[in-house]
Amino acid sequence: MNKNNLILYIGILIFGLAAPFIFPAFKVQLSILCILIVLATTWNIQGGEMGYNTFGNILFYGLGMYLCASVQVGMFFPLAEWTESGGEKTFVHTPTQFFQGMAMGLVVAAVVPTIVAGLIGYAILGLRGHYFAICTLGLGVAAGEISGGIEIIGAGQGFTTPPFPNVGGLEARGEFFYFLSFLVLILTFVAVKAIYSTRFKLILNAIRDNEDKAEAMGIATMKYKIIGWMISAFFCGLAGGIMGGLVGYIDSTDVAFDGREMGVFMVLMAILGGKGTLWGPVIGATIFHIFKEGFWTFFLGWQYVALGVLIVVIVIYFPEGLMGWLREKYPHRFGEVVDEADRKAQVEIK
Amino acid sequence: MDFLVFQYPMITVQACLDGILLGVLFALIAYGMALQWGVMNIINIAQGDLVILGGYIAYFMYLYGIHPAWGVIVAPIIMYFVGIAIYKLVINKVVDRDLFISILATFGISILFMQLMNFAFGADVVLANSHYGTTMLFDNNVVLPNSKIFSAFISILFAVCLVIYMKKSKLGRAIRATAQNARAAKILGVDTEKVYAATFGINAALCGVAGALISITFTIHPYMGLPYTIRSFMIVIVAGLGNLPGVAMSGMGLGVFEEFADYILGTEFRIGSVFLLLVLILVYRRFKLSRKREYLK
C-alpha cells in the first residue's frame, strides 16, 4: 500500500466517523448508504469477479433481517405473542436486553445465511449463465411468498422489530445504527480487499473467464464458487439484520425479500460503478443512493417509473460502469501498459 | 390445509380439468417466450407484464360496454405495435450482447410497465365478466366455467394458426432460418433486424391474446406479471426450445400442479410453490447434466 492510498483510506475513515456529526439530519440515509455499499460490494463477488449474475443475494439479506429480529425478540419473550400483538407492544426490552438481543441476533443473522448459502450453493451453483440468474430470481421471490405465509414471523401483517430503548438521548438511535452499519461496511471492505489480493480472486476470475478450462487446470471450481457465495451471504445477512432494526418494521415482500427493489438495486449499483473492481460498487452505490433519494423526493409517486427507466438506461448505455469508462480513458492509472501501435492495429471484428 | 382431495375424488377431477384449461393458457405464453428465446436469444422478464397489459385492454373494452371476448382480436393488434415499439427502443440495443444485460434490461421494462399500469389502471384486482355461464359435469359435482373452456379453445386456435403461419409464410420461414443461424440467414438475404422486430411483435401479440383470455377467466392486477414470466420460463426449460408438443404438455402439467398446490397447501402458497418448483426443476436439471460431465472430476 503506497502513501497516497493510506492517506485516502484514513481520510475516508475520518469522514465516516465524523459524518453523523457533520450531517446530523441524514443519519438514517448515511446508514442506508453503508448497507447499500455492503450489498453492492458483496454482489460484486458473484456478479463481477465470478461471472455468476445472481438476483438471489436478497435471500440472505431477508433471512438475516428476519433472523436477527426473531432472535432479539425470542430470547426474552414468546415470539408468537409478539408478532400477534402487532403494533401494540405489551413487551418492552430493557436496554441490556435490547443490546444483548441485537448482538446475538446479528451473530445468528450472519451464521445461518452462510450455512444456507453453502447448502443452496451446492445445489444451484452448477447452473450456468441465465439459468442461474432466473433460478436465483425465483429463489428470492419464493422466499418472499413463503415467509409471507408463515404465522410466527408475522405473515402478511409484518413484524415490528423491538423499539430502541430509551437511553442516551434523542440522537442515540441514529448514531447507534449508523456506527453499526459503518462498522459492517469497514469489515466488508477490509475482508473483500484482503480476499482480492489473494489467489482466491484469481480463481474466481478464472471461473468467470472460462470455467471449463479452470476446471481442467485442476481447480475445484465448485468449492470456490460455494466459498465465494458464503462470504457474500455472511455480509448480506449482517446487513439485513441491521437494516431490520433500522427500518423498525419487516414485511415479507416489501422490506425483507424485496427482489423488485433491493434485489435489483445491488445489481444496478455494482454495474453503475463498474463490476469486477474493488471501488466500483462503492462509487456506484454512493451515486445511486444520491440519485435515488433525489428521485424519491422530486418525483414522488413516479419513483418506480423513473427507476425502470434508470435501469434500462444504465444497462444499455453504461454496461461497463464508471470504473470501466475510466479504465478505457486512463488505462495507465489502472496499471495497464498500452502499446499504441498495437492499439491502432486492432480492428474490431464483428 | 385439508385433505379433501383424497376424500372426494371429484375434487381431483375438478382440479385436473381446471389445471388443464389453465395450462393451455400458460402454454400459449410459453410459446411466445420460446419463440423469442430461440430466435433472438433473449429472455424477456417483461413477458408477464405484456400479458397483464393485454388483459387490461380487454378489461377496458368491457368497461366501455363491448364484450370482452372481442379483446382476443383487438389486444394482439395493439400489443403487436407495443412489442415493435419496445424492440425499437430497447431490445435492438441488447440483442447481441451478454444475456444478463438483456435480462436486466427487460427487468427494467417490467418494472416500468408494472408501475405505469399501476398509475393508469389502479391497484385493484379486476376481471372482465363475460357472462358465459357454467357447465356442470358428473352429476353437478364438477363445475367448469364456460369462459375457461372458451379461453382454452381460443388459445389452441391461435397456437395452431401461428404454427401454420410459421411453416407456410415467407416471414415464418425467415424467422425459422434466423433461429437456426442468424449469420447465415443474413448472408442469404434475410433482413434479420426486421425478423427480430416481427418476432418480438408476434410474441407481444401472443401475450395480448393470453392476457385478454386471462382477464375473462381469472383476474388481473398490475403486479401479477412476474409469476407469468416464471411459469413460461419453466415451461420452456422443461420442454426445450422448439418442442411444441412438449410446451403444450408441460404447460398443462404446470396448470394441474398449481391447482393441486392450491388445494393441498393453501392459496397463500400458490405463487410460492410455482417459484419453488422452478428452483427444484433447475436443480434437478443441474444434477442430471452433471452426471454427464463426471469425467471432469
Chai-1 contact restraints between the chains, C-beta under 6 A:
chainA,res_idxA,chainB,res_idxB,connection_type,confidence,min_distance_angstrom,max_distance_angstrom,comment,restraint_id
A,N53,B,F100,contact,1.0,0.0,6.0,A-B,restraint_1
A,A123,B,V283,contact,1.0,0.0,6.0,A-B,restraint_2
A,I124,B,V283,contact,1.0,0.0,6.0,A-B,restraint_3
A,G126,B,R286,contact,1.0,0.0,6.0,A-B,restraint_4
A,G126,B,S290,contact,1.0,0.0,6.0,A-B,restraint_5
A,L127,B,L282,contact,1.0,0.0,6.0,A-B,restraint_6
A,L127,B,R286,contact,1.0,0.0,6.0,A-B,restraint_7
A,G129,B,L99,contact,1.0,0.0,6.0,A-B,restraint_8
A,H130,B,I43,contact,1.0,0.0,6.0,A-B,restraint_9
A,H130,B,L99,contact,1.0,0.0,6.0,A-B,restraint_10
A,Y131,B,L282,contact,1.0,0.0,6.0,A-B,restraint_11
A,A133,B,I103,contact,1.0,0.0,6.0,A-B,restraint_12
A,I134,B,F233,contact,1.0,0.0,6.0,A-B,restraint_13
A,C135,B,V279,contact,1.0,0.0,6.0,A-B,restraint_14
A,C135,B,L282,contact,1.0,0.0,6.0,A-B,restraint_15
A,G138,B,I230,contact,1.0,0.0,6.0,A-B,restraint_16
A,G138,B,F275,contact,1.0,0.0,6.0,A-B,restraint_17
A,G138,B,L278,contact,1.0,0.0,6.0,A-B,restraint_18
A,G138,B,V279,contact,1.0,0.0,6.0,A-B,restraint_19
A,L139,B,V279,contact,1.0,0.0,6.0,A-B,restraint_20
A,V141,B,F275,contact,1.0,0.0,6.0,A-B,restraint_21
A,A142,B,G272,contact,1.0,0.0,6.0,A-B,restraint_22
A,A142,B,F275,contact,1.0,0.0,6.0,A-B,restraint_23
A,A142,B,L276,contact,1.0,0.0,6.0,A-B,restraint_24
A,E145,B,I271,contact,1.0,0.0,6.0,A-B,restraint_25
A,E145,B,G272,contact,1.0,0.0,6.0,A-B,restraint_26
A,I146,B,G272,contact,1.0,0.0,6.0,A-B,restraint_27
A,G149,B,E268,contact,1.0,0.0,6.0,A-B,restraint_28
A,G149,B,F269,contact,1.0,0.0,6.0,A-B,restraint_29
A,E215,B,L296,contact,1.0,0.0,6.0,A-B,restraint_30
A,Y304,B,Q115,contact,1.0,0.0,6.0,A-B,restraint_31
A,V305,B,Q115,contact,1.0,0.0,6.0,A-B,restraint_32
A,G308,B,G108,contact,1.0,0.0,6.0,A-B,restraint_33
A,G308,B,I111,contact,1.0,0.0,6.0,A-B,restraint_34
A,G308,B,L112,contact,1.0,0.0,6.0,A-B,restraint_35
A,I311,B,G108,contact,1.0,0.0,6.0,A-B,restraint_36
A,V312,B,V90,contact,1.0,0.0,6.0,A-B,restraint_37
A,V312,B,A105,contact,1.0,0.0,6.0,A-B,restraint_38
A,V312,B,G108,contact,1.0,0.0,6.0,A-B,restraint_39
A,V315,B,I101,contact,1.0,0.0,6.0,A-B,restraint_40
A,V315,B,L104,contact,1.0,0.0,6.0,A-B,restraint_41
A,V315,B,A105,contact,1.0,0.0,6.0,A-B,restraint_42
A,I316,B,K93,contact,1.0,0.0,6.0,A-B,restraint_43
A,P319,B,I101,contact,1.0,0.0,6.0,A-B,restraint_44
